[in-house]
């Protein structure tokens, strides 16, 4: 079975479990879909709206109101640049700007090749190693703009994050 077919069946099952009229289950259902796929496809918005008996606009409103939801597929690697106070003071704005320019994306976007998604985050909780960046599940401290670009280039060449 093709992985996309398995995912589509799984998503259909998740949505199908929601009882009609249970608007209170929109958020938990979107969370389950995103945990499965990594994002919320547009069709899920329509299917879930039909299942709970509301409009697609209402479900879309929920999905766009909460920062936890993504409406586009994330890249293979996610670069999170901390913008908390300690990181800000130590130059994280420049780091974010430099990596976005180097990859040709804005914060919150994914590169055309699907390799990287860049995200600006409020705090990584790593103030002692500011400025901090997280790539996938790995923390990097005392990061420089140039060092982050070099790390992204190494990953692009097949290196590990």
Secondary structure, 3 states (H helix, E strand, C coil): CCHHHHHHHHHHHHHHCCCCCCHHHHHHHHHHHHHHHCCCCHHHHHHHHHHHCCCHHHHHHHHHHCCCCCCCCCCCEEEEEECCHHHHHCCHHHHHHHHHHHHCCCCCCECCCCCEEEEEECCCCCHHHCCCEEECCEEECCCCHHHHHHHHHHHHCCCCC
